[in-house]
């Protein structure tokens, strides 16, 4: 969304007239020093990526059917810090850590996120909400900022310019939480 406003009313002069057309110069001022791209990049962590495709074939012995990534790279191609929105799902444990290994920022979640629920952490506004799926729609049901531990660095959890390595850890062995990191690169 691009919000602009002219600083003053445009004025047409007789010298700017060409036939029935006036040349008018309009200067627009934005409400922010930068704008975000409309398209978001999404880094997915904790989800299995299939290695086989259809039509079906018999894989060689030892060939993996899927890969589960324990960390993911998020590329910030701008020269500014980017504050992502993080969706955390499927946490069966009560001590989940979301880690940006590049900056050292850690957010610790102290409550499990149940089935058909997701915890949405907005690092720019420092908010955390629990959403619940009701049919095809996600509905905000509770402010869960108190689910983050006191030493969580929510305002310090940003993507620095360049490559950022992110991961998520769970205290329950064999249970893999899923994390979606949504971020839009600033553009002028």
QUINORDA-V274470 format. One record per pair of residues at least 4 apart in sequence whose ideal C-beta (glycine too) atoms are under 8 Angstrom apart, sorted by the first residue. I is the first residue (numbers start at 1). GAP is how many residues later the second one is. If there is no record, write none. Layout:
i=I gap=GAP
i=I gap=GAP
//
This chain:
i=2 gap=28
i=2 gap=33
i=3 gap=27
i=3 gap=28
i=4 gap=24
i=4 gap=25
i=4 gap=26
i=5 gap=23
i=5 gap=24
i=6 gap=4
i=6 gap=20
i=6 gap=21
i=6 gap=22
i=6 gap=23
i=7 gap=20
i=7 gap=22
i=10 gap=14
i=10 gap=15
i=10 gap=16
i=11 gap=13
i=12 gap=4
i=12 gap=5
i=12 gap=10
i=12 gap=11
i=12 gap=12
i=13 gap=4
i=16 gap=6
i=16 gap=7
i=16 gap=8
i=17 gap=4
i=17 gap=5
i=18 gap=4
i=18 gap=5
i=30 gap=5
i=34 gap=46
i=34 gap=152
i=34 gap=153
i=34 gap=154
i=35 gap=151
i=35 gap=152
i=35 gap=153
i=36 gap=148
i=36 gap=149
i=36 gap=150
i=36 gap=151
i=37 gap=147
i=37 gap=148
i=37 gap=149
i=37 gap=150
i=38 gap=146
i=39 gap=145
i=40 gap=142
i=40 gap=143
i=40 gap=144
i=41 gap=33
i=41 gap=34
i=41 gap=141
i=41 gap=142
i=41 gap=143
i=41 gap=144
i=42 gap=138
i=42 gap=139
i=42 gap=140
i=43 gap=29
i=43 gap=30
i=43 gap=31
i=43 gap=123
i=43 gap=137
i=43 gap=138
i=43 gap=140
i=44 gap=28
i=44 gap=134
i=44 gap=135
i=44 gap=136
i=44 gap=137
i=45 gap=24
i=45 gap=26
i=45 gap=27
i=45 gap=121
i=45 gap=122
i=45 gap=123
i=45 gap=133
i=45 gap=134
i=45 gap=135
i=45 gap=136
i=46 gap=22
i=46 gap=23
i=46 gap=44
i=46 gap=122
i=46 gap=130
i=46 gap=131
i=46 gap=132
i=46 gap=133
i=47 gap=21
i=47 gap=131
i=48 gap=18
i=48 gap=19
i=48 gap=20
i=49 gap=17
i=49 gap=18
i=49 gap=19
i=49 gap=20
i=50 gap=15
i=50 gap=16
i=51 gap=8
i=51 gap=12
i=51 gap=13
i=51 gap=14
i=51 gap=15
i=51 gap=16
i=52 gap=4
i=52 gap=5
i=52 gap=7
i=52 gap=13
i=59 gap=4
i=59 gap=6
i=68 gap=108
i=70 gap=97
i=71 gap=30
i=71 gap=94
i=71 gap=95
i=71 gap=96
i=72 gap=93
i=72 gap=94
i=72 gap=95
i=72 gap=109
i=73 gap=90
i=73 gap=91
i=73 gap=92
i=73 gap=93
i=74 gap=10
i=74 gap=85
i=74 gap=89
i=74 gap=90
i=74 gap=92
i=74 gap=107
i=74 gap=109
i=75 gap=87
i=75 gap=88
i=75 gap=89
i=76 gap=5
i=76 gap=6
i=76 gap=83
i=76 gap=84
i=76 gap=85
i=76 gap=86
i=76 gap=87
i=76 gap=88
i=76 gap=107
i=76 gap=109
i=77 gap=84
i=77 gap=108
i=78 gap=4
i=78 gap=83
i=78 gap=107
i=78 gap=108
i=78 gap=109
i=79 gap=82
i=80 gap=81
i=80 gap=106
i=81 gap=77
i=81 gap=78
i=81 gap=79
i=81 gap=80
i=82 gap=76
i=82 gap=77
i=82 gap=101
i=82 gap=102
i=82 gap=103
i=82 gap=104
i=83 gap=39
i=83 gap=40
i=83 gap=41
i=83 gap=74
i=83 gap=75
i=83 gap=76
i=83 gap=100
i=84 gap=39
i=84 gap=73
i=84 gap=74
i=84 gap=75
i=84 gap=97
i=84 gap=98
i=84 gap=99
i=85 gap=35
i=85 gap=36
i=85 gap=37
i=85 gap=38
i=85 gap=39
i=85 gap=96
i=85 gap=97
i=85 gap=98
i=86 gap=12
i=86 gap=21
i=86 gap=34
i=86 gap=35
i=86 gap=37
i=86 gap=71
i=86 gap=93
i=86 gap=94
i=86 gap=95
i=86 gap=96
i=87 gap=31
i=87 gap=32
i=87 gap=33
i=87 gap=92
i=87 gap=93
i=87 gap=95
i=88 gap=8
i=88 gap=10
i=88 gap=21
i=88 gap=25
i=88 gap=30
i=88 gap=31
i=88 gap=32
i=88 gap=33
i=88 gap=80
i=88 gap=89
i=88 gap=90
i=88 gap=91
i=89 gap=24
i=89 gap=28
i=89 gap=29
i=89 gap=30
i=89 gap=88
i=89 gap=89
i=89 gap=90
i=89 gap=91
i=90 gap=23
i=90 gap=25
i=90 gap=85
i=90 gap=86
i=90 gap=87
i=90 gap=88
i=91 gap=5
i=91 gap=18
i=91 gap=21
i=91 gap=22
i=91 gap=28
i=91 gap=79
i=91 gap=84
i=91 gap=86
i=92 gap=20
i=92 gap=78
i=92 gap=80
i=92 gap=83
i=92 gap=85
i=93 gap=19
i=93 gap=77
i=93 gap=78
i=93 gap=79
i=93 gap=82
i=93 gap=84
i=94 gap=16
i=94 gap=17
i=94 gap=18
i=94 gap=77
i=95 gap=13
i=95 gap=14
i=95 gap=15
i=95 gap=75
i=95 gap=76
i=96 gap=12
i=96 gap=13
i=96 gap=72
i=96 gap=73
i=96 gap=74
i=96 gap=75
i=96 gap=81
i=97 gap=9
i=97 gap=10
i=97 gap=11
i=97 gap=12
i=97 gap=71
i=97 gap=72
i=98 gap=8
i=98 gap=9
i=98 gap=10
i=98 gap=11
i=98 gap=23
i=98 gap=59
i=98 gap=68
i=98 gap=70
i=98 gap=81
i=99 gap=6
i=99 gap=7
i=99 gap=67
i=99 gap=68
i=99 gap=69
i=99 gap=70
i=100 gap=4
i=100 gap=5
i=100 gap=6
i=100 gap=57
i=100 gap=58
i=100 gap=59
i=100 gap=64
i=100 gap=65
i=100 gap=66
i=101 gap=63
i=101 gap=64
i=101 gap=65
i=101 gap=66
i=102 gap=57
i=102 gap=58
i=102 gap=60
i=102 gap=61
i=102 gap=62
i=102 gap=63
i=103 gap=53
i=103 gap=54
i=103 gap=55
i=103 gap=57
i=103 gap=61
i=105 gap=48
i=105 gap=51
i=105 gap=52
i=105 gap=53
i=106 gap=45
i=106 gap=46
i=106 gap=47
i=107 gap=14
i=107 gap=41
i=107 gap=45
i=107 gap=46
i=107 gap=47
i=107 gap=50
i=108 gap=40
i=108 gap=41
i=108 gap=43
i=108 gap=44
i=109 gap=4
i=109 gap=10
i=109 gap=38
i=109 gap=39
i=109 gap=40
i=110 gap=37
i=110 gap=38
i=110 gap=39
i=111 gap=33
i=111 gap=36
i=113 gap=4
i=113 gap=5
i=113 gap=6
i=113 gap=17
i=113 gap=64
i=116 gap=16
i=116 gap=17
i=117 gap=13
i=117 gap=14
i=117 gap=15
i=117 gap=16
i=118 gap=12
i=118 gap=13
i=118 gap=15
i=118 gap=20
i=119 gap=9
i=119 gap=10
i=119 gap=11
i=119 gap=12
i=119 gap=25
i=119 gap=28
i=120 gap=8
i=120 gap=9
i=120 gap=10
i=120 gap=11
i=121 gap=6
i=121 gap=7
i=121 gap=27
i=121 gap=33
i=122 gap=4
i=122 gap=5
i=122 gap=6
i=123 gap=31
i=123 gap=32
i=123 gap=34
i=123 gap=35
i=126 gap=19
i=126 gap=28
i=126 gap=29
i=127 gap=16
i=127 gap=18
i=128 gap=15
i=128 gap=16
i=128 gap=17
i=128 gap=19
i=128 gap=20
i=128 gap=26
i=129 gap=11
i=129 gap=13
i=129 gap=14
i=129 gap=15
i=130 gap=10
i=130 gap=11
i=130 gap=12
i=130 gap=13
i=130 gap=14
i=130 gap=17
i=131 gap=7
i=131 gap=8
i=131 gap=9
i=131 gap=10
i=132 gap=6
i=132 gap=7
i=132 gap=9
i=133 gap=4
i=133 gap=5
i=133 gap=6
i=134 gap=4
i=134 gap=5
i=144 gap=4
i=148 gap=4
i=148 gap=6
i=153 gap=4
i=159 gap=5
i=159 gap=24
i=160 gap=4
i=166 gap=13
i=166 gap=15
i=168 gap=9
i=168 gap=11
i=170 gap=5
i=170 gap=6
i=170 gap=7
//
